[in-house]
Amino acid sequence: MSALLDRLRGARIVLADGAWGSNFIAQGLDTARECADLWNVQHPGRVARLAAAYARSADILTTNTFGASRARLATSGLETLCESINMRGVALAREGAALGNPDGPPPLIAGSIGPARDPRNTSVTEATLFTSYREQAALLAEAGADFILVESMTSARDAAIALEAARAACKLEIVCSFAFRAVDGRTYETWCGDSVETALGAAINAGAAVVGANCAPATPSLLNLVETMRGCIGSGPIWLKPNAGQPVQHDGALRYPHPFEAANIEALLDALGHGVFGGCCGTGPAAIALIRDLLDRRNPG
């Protein structure tokens, strides 16, 4: 199955959605007491409405299942809900897509899988990781996801385990996206210290169809990361979903210091050239609508 690659062959840049968790926090999610994934069963209407808002602009919707692997849910005592959370996550994304874009081509649904452990936590073994990732990928595929998205990975080794597990679970395309941090003005690495070249190479070797980055601020310095990734993979598509910066508390609410601005996004789109662009933490439907407008201006009609 080549749902994503087929879509990328038809457009230089395909637009993905924005953040989920930070939007739920704005709606009252208390991350100290509950996880965002649980809203698939506790507040399905809110999840579907956010999906619908994104579907008005985006070509790709991610499922609200980022932390819904059994290993990660177990840290909150929610492992028995693994199946229902993942199955509902895909269903709600489909529901939102139909509501938000009833007449246009349906957005692709990316089954989101996030890190299942802190890589320094050796109490969660690699065998447990593999089993947990394989189960989640199988559930997302069974529920009807168009492709699997392994995202925000902080370790090249854990990313490879997740990719191998997803390949064992289903025949869907797999995207792998890393959370890189800036080491200095030009250099980035994963939070475990893997170089960009090492991380992307490990993901490609483990079977990723598309690789890239998410959760780094959409500032001019991010161009260095995009250029490094482009140097690693040549002219192929890159996945890129920047965030709006590290949140700070202000008047009882979270504020993000780097909201998307047209000039910065234009420069990132130029550097990206070919791939998927969207938003991460601190972005919402308005940011994705801004990018849609920029893309439509680049490609009238």
C-alpha positions in Angstrom: 0.0 0.0 0.0 1.4 3.4 -0.9 -1.2 5.9 0.2 1.2 8.6 1.3 3.8 8.1 -1.4 1.0 8.3 -4.0 -0.2 11.6 -2.5 3.4 12.9 -2.5 3.8 12.0 -6.2 0.9 14.3 -6.9 2.2 17.4 -5.0 5.5 18.8 -4.0 4.3 19.6 -0.5 1.4 17.9 1.3 -0.1 19.6 4.4 -0.5 17.7 7.7 -2.4 18.8 10.7 -1.2 20.6 13.9 -1.0 19.7 17.5 -3.5 17.7 19.6 -2.4 17.7 23.2 -1.8 21.4 23.5 -5.2 22.1 22.0 -6.8 19.8 24.5 -4.9 21.5 27.4 -6.5 24.7 26.2 -9.9 22.9 26.5 -9.2 21.8 30.1 -7.0 18.7 29.8 -5.1 18.3 33.1 -1.9 16.4 32.1 -1.1 15.8 35.7 -4.2 13.6 36.1 -5.1 12.4 32.7 -3.6 11.7 29.3 -4.8 13.2 26.0 -5.3 9.7 24.4 -8.0 8.9 27.0 -10.2 11.7 25.5 -10.9 9.3 22.6 -13.3 7.5 25.0 -14.0 10.2 27.5 -14.6 13.2 25.2 -15.0 11.8 21.7 -16.9 14.8 20.5 -14.0 17.2 21.3 -11.6 14.9 19.5 -13.8 14.7 16.4 -14.4 18.5 16.3 -10.6 19.2 16.4 -10.1 16.7 13.6 -12.8 18.4 11.6 -11.2 21.8 12.1 -7.9 20.5 10.8 -9.6 18.7 7.9 -10.8 22.0 6.5 -7.2 22.7 5.5 -5.0 19.6 5.9 -4.3 16.7 3.6 -3.3 14.5 6.5 -4.8 14.0 9.9 -2.9 12.2 12.7 -4.8 10.1 15.2 -5.0 11.1 18.9 -3.0 8.0 19.9 0.5 9.4 20.5 0.8 7.8 23.9 -1.5 4.9 23.4 1.0 2.0 23.3 0.3 -0.6 26.0 3.7 0.1 27.6 3.1 3.8 27.9 -0.5 3.4 29.0 0.6 1.1 31.8 2.4 3.9 33.5 -1.1 5.4 34.2 -2.8 2.1 34.8 -4.7 2.4 31.5 -3.3 -0.6 29.7 -6.6 -2.4 29.5 -7.9 0.5 27.4 -5.2 0.1 24.7 -7.5 -1.4 22.1 -10.4 0.9 22.6 -8.3 4.1 22.6 -6.5 3.2 19.4 -9.5 1.9 17.5 -11.5 5.0 18.6 -8.6 7.3 17.6 -8.8 6.2 14.0 -12.6 6.3 13.9 -12.7 9.8 15.3 -10.2 11.0 12.8 -12.3 9.6 10.0 -15.4 11.2 11.5 -13.7 14.5 11.7 -12.4 14.3 8.2 -16.0 13.7 6.9 -17.3 16.6 8.9 -14.5 19.1 8.0 -14.1 18.2 4.3 -17.4 16.6 3.1 -16.9 17.4 -0.6 -13.1 17.3 -1.2 -10.7 14.4 -1.3 -10.6 12.7 2.1 -7.5 13.5 4.2 -5.1 10.6 4.8 -5.2 9.2 8.3 -1.8 8.7 10.0 -1.8 6.3 12.9 0.3 8.1 15.5 2.7 6.1 17.7 4.9 8.0 20.1 7.8 6.9 22.3 6.8 4.2 24.8 9.6 4.8 27.3 12.3 7.1 28.4 15.3 5.4 26.6 17.2 5.6 29.9 14.5 3.5 31.6 15.9 0.0 31.2 13.1 -1.5 33.3 11.1 -1.5 30.0 13.0 -4.0 27.9 13.5 -3.9 24.2 11.3 -7.1 23.9 8.5 -5.3 25.8 8.9 -2.3 23.5 8.7 -4.4 20.4 5.6 -6.2 21.6 3.9 -3.0 22.6 4.7 -1.2 19.3 3.6 -4.2 17.3 0.2 -4.3 19.1 -0.4 -0.6 18.6 0.5 -0.7 14.9 -1.7 -3.7 14.3 -4.7 -2.0 16.1 -4.2 1.2 14.1 -4.0 -0.7 10.8 -7.1 -2.8 11.7 -9.0 0.3 12.5 -8.3 1.7 9.0 -5.3 4.1 9.2 -3.8 4.9 5.9 -0.2 4.8 7.1 1.7 4.5 10.4 3.5 7.6 11.9 6.2 6.8 14.4 6.8 10.4 15.8 8.8 12.4 18.3 11.4 9.7 18.7 14.3 10.6 20.9 16.5 7.6 20.3 17.6 6.0 17.0 17.6 2.6 18.7 14.0 2.9 20.0 12.9 4.3 16.6 14.3 1.2 14.9 12.5 -1.1 17.3 9.2 0.7 16.6 9.7 0.5 12.9 10.6 -3.2 13.0 7.5 -3.8 15.1 5.2 -1.9 12.8 6.6 -3.7 9.8 5.9 -7.0 11.6 2.3 -5.9 12.4 1.1 -4.6 9.0 1.9 -3.7 5.4 1.2 0.0 5.7 3.8 2.6 4.9 5.7 3.9 7.9 6.9 7.4 8.5 9.5 8.0 11.2 10.0 11.5 12.7 12.5 12.5 15.3 12.5 15.2 18.0 15.8 16.9 17.5 17.4 19.5 19.7 19.8 22.3 18.7 23.3 21.7 20.0 24.7 25.0 18.7 23.8 27.4 15.9 24.0 24.8 13.2 24.0 21.3 14.7 21.1 19.2 15.8 20.9 15.8 17.6 18.3 13.6 19.2 17.7 14.0 22.9 19.8 10.8 23.3 22.7 12.3 21.5 22.3 10.6 18.0 23.4 12.7 15.1 20.8 13.6 12.5 22.6 11.4 10.0 22.6 8.4 12.5 19.0 8.8 13.3 17.7 9.1 9.8 19.9 6.3 8.6 18.7 4.0 11.3 15.1 4.7 10.4 15.6 4.2 6.7 17.5 1.0 7.3 14.6 -0.2 9.6 12.0 0.3 6.8 10.8 3.9 7.0 9.3 5.1 3.7 9.6 8.8 4.8 11.8 10.3 7.5 12.0 13.7 9.1 11.6 15.8 12.3 8.9 17.3 14.5 8.7 19.3 17.7 11.5 21.9 17.0 10.7 25.6 17.0 9.7 27.1 13.6 12.5 29.7 13.8 15.1 30.7 11.1 17.7 28.4 12.8 15.5 25.4 11.9 16.6 25.9 8.3 19.9 24.3 9.4 18.2 21.1 10.4 16.2 21.0 7.2 19.4 21.5 5.2 21.1 18.7 7.1 18.2 16.3 6.5 18.1 17.2 2.8 21.8 16.4 2.6 21.2 13.0 4.2 18.4 11.8 1.9 18.8 13.8 -1.3 15.7 14.8 -3.3 13.2 12.5 -1.5 10.3 13.7 0.6 10.9 14.9 4.2 8.4 15.0 7.0 8.5 18.3 8.9 6.2 19.5 11.7 7.8 22.3 13.8 6.3 23.5 17.1 5.6 27.0 18.3 8.4 26.9 21.0 8.6 25.8 24.6 5.4 26.8 26.4 5.5 29.2 29.3 2.8 29.9 31.9 1.2 33.3 31.6 -2.0 34.3 33.5 -2.8 30.7 34.2 -2.5 29.6 30.6 0.3 28.2 28.4 1.8 30.6 25.9 4.1 29.6 23.0 6.9 32.1 22.2 7.3 31.3 18.5 3.8 31.3 16.8 3.9 30.5 13.1 4.7 33.6 10.9 4.3 33.6 7.2 7.9 34.7 6.5 9.4 31.9 8.6 7.1 29.3 7.1 7.8 30.4 3.5 11.5 30.0 4.1 11.0 26.5 5.6 8.8 25.5 2.7 11.5 26.6 0.3 14.1 24.6 2.1 11.8 21.6 2.4 11.0 21.5 -1.3 9.3 18.2 -1.3 7.6 16.4 1.5 5.0 16.9 4.3 4.7 20.1 6.4 2.5 20.6 9.4 2.6 21.8 13.0 3.5 20.3 16.4 3.0 21.6 20.0 1.4 25.0 20.3 -0.1 25.0 16.8 -3.8 24.7 15.9 -6.3 25.0 13.0 -5.4 28.7 12.4 -1.8 27.8 11.9 -2.6 25.0 9.5 -5.0 27.4 7.6 -2.2 29.9 7.3 0.1 27.2 5.7 -2.8 26.1 3.4 -3.1 29.7 2.1 0.7 29.9 1.5 0.7 26.6 -0.4 -2.3 27.6 -2.5 -0.7 30.9 -3.4 2.4 28.9 -4.6 0.2 26.5 -6.6 -2.9 28.4 -7.8 -5.7 26.0 -8.7 
